[in-house]
């Protein structure tokens, strides 16, 4: 499995300039990817159905 992340140039130093921040950022990305791919999607709320008809 491959994961590609696109960042603006000025954000690279901000997010990855220090090892502690790099580990934290990559941990957040990894958790979000796993959650999005392994957990079932949320059930639509009743209010959404009435709103979008």
SVG drawing of the C-alpha trace seen along z (x, -y; Angstrom):
<svg xmlns="http://www.w3.org/2000/svg" viewBox="-38 -29 52 32">
<polyline fill="none" stroke="black" stroke-width="0.4" points="0.0,0.0 1.3,-3.5 0.2,-6.8 0.9,-10.1 0.7,-13.3 0.8,-16.7 1.9,-19.7 2.6,-23.3 6.3,-24.1 6.0,-26.5 4.2,-23.8 6.9,-21.2 9.2,-22.9 6.4,-23.6 5.1,-20.1 8.3,-18.1 11.1,-20.4 11.4,-18.7 11.5,-15.0 8.8,-15.1 6.4,-17.1 7.1,-14.7 6.2,-11.6 3.1,-13.3 2.0,-14.4 2.6,-11.0 0.8,-9.3 -2.3,-11.5 -2.2,-10.7 -1.8,-7.0 -4.7,-6.9 -7.0,-8.8 -6.2,-6.6 -6.7,-3.4 -10.0,-4.8 -11.3,-5.8 -10.5,-2.4 -11.2,0.1 -14.3,-1.3 -17.7,-1.2 -19.1,-4.5 -21.4,-6.4 -25.1,-5.8 -26.9,-8.9 -28.9,-10.9 -32.6,-11.2 -32.3,-15.0 -30.0,-14.6 -32.6,-12.6 -35.3,-15.1 -33.0,-18.0 -31.8,-16.5 -35.0,-14.8"/>
</svg>
